[in-house]
Amino acid sequence: MNVLISHDYHRDTRKIVRMNWYVYIVECSDGTLYTGISNNIGKRIRAHNLGIGSKYTKGRRPVKLLVKWDCADKSQASIMEYRIKGLTREDKQRLILNGQV
């Protein structure tokens, strides 16, 4: 589990915040599918739509979130992203409909 420990030096307390990682697939304006990872889906989709999310989506705005999967940590998200990117478009569409990786 990826955990951020925040120290408050004015008090003797610790705040533990779990950082969720996600794999997501968006549909671009030209109908293509883009797969990525993020720990903040809303912020990442906004970045894509502002043209600063990735080179691929920059010229294919707007993008629409189709599906996302929660992962245990960044490593697991990266592995899942790599596997999904290796799929054909048809396999990605089946994956989106089934919701399971």
C-alpha angles and dihedrals in degrees: 000000000000107000131181114207113204119199122209104202093191090064134028095247137111128211117207116202122185112222110215118210124202139192112214141181122210130187114229124217090259091056096255122133124236124194123201145147132239143159090218112042097182093052092045094051090049089051091051090050092049090054096249100094100085141332091250097055096037093087095033102063140185103046126194124210109238103173143347135194126206114232132196094237145340093277093056090046091052092050092049091047091052092051094048092048088057093058125097119250090255091052090049090051091051089048091052091050095045095042092213130109 
